[in-house]
Amino acid sequence: MKKAQAQGYMFEVLIGRLLSSAGYSWFPFSKTIQGRGAKHQIDAIGITTNVSPFVNNIRLLAEAKYQRKSIGLPVVRNMVGVLKDINESYIPGQKSIAEKILGSRHTNCAVIFSNKDFSVDAINYGYAHNIYLISYQGNPLMREVIEEFKNLCRLLDFRKLPNEVSGLKNTFELMFKEASTVIVPPRLRKTNDFVKFKKTIKRLDNLVTRTGSIFGFVEGSYPVHIISEDRNIKTLLFSSARENGVLPVGYRFEVIGNNILFSFKVGDSKAKFIMPKYIFKNFLDEGKMIDAKESLLNNVLIPDLKNDGVGKIVRLKFDRRLI
């Protein structure tokens, strides 16, 4: 397996941990899903168990891209085809009639996570076809995690890692589990890097563990991944909201390449998220912002994905005057 490909699969496991802490039941190992015309190898799958009438549980079909340059149109175009083919496979693959009727059904959603940003064409095409794009480029709360991930990759000898995808992901999961023990697989570029490896994997594990991770829905139209320095950010949001579920917050924003970085605080806890600049521009053009003097961004909905507050939603009411 090539180094770039292996790094992508390892990055996927990292993102999976953040999704798990956000409330998804996360299955980080590749799975084949039957489409209408072909079988599709999905990198990773996340499922929410929140029940809503007339809507099946959401199944997140995810790709994680760890690259040196921006993600272009071909990656998004491929995901459009995969999602369409899976959605048009109407009959579940069970054997009996009863199983076909009662078999698990899902509302499929596709998302591409990336350490880099996306090209303008990729953003516009993805938005047109409901392919959601999550970039971490420019988010300072993810920068340390990604840098430590790079340090780990520099220490590994990718020729010694398994060629099979599930084997590689298992190995990376094992590295996290064994980071605090003596028994760590010696798959290093240099034998004397053993101590450095243990420190690096432990630092990365600590960084991911203490990072707060929640998902929000900007203006009820576009999902964003909110990253916080406080791992208990969701609990803080829900406990700080008013009785009607509204939580007013001040915020700042800055343009970074093709993205906009939004920053806000709840109490003393900082949180940030990235949104494609061209998607945000669509909101402005469509007149979805109520009063630009008070706020360019009106609200972000935060659902409780873990069922510990069934049906709960917090609405972050953004107001620049509160900064």
Helices and strands as residue ranges (DSSP letters): H 3-22, E 25-27, E 31-34, E 39-42, E 44-47, E 58-65, H 73-87, H 97-102, E 107-114, H 120-128, E 131-135, H 140-155, G 158-160, H 165-177, G 191-193, H 194-210, E 212-218, E 222-228, H 233-240, E 246-249, E 251-256, E 259-266, E 269-276, H 277-285, E 299-303, E 313-318, G 320-322
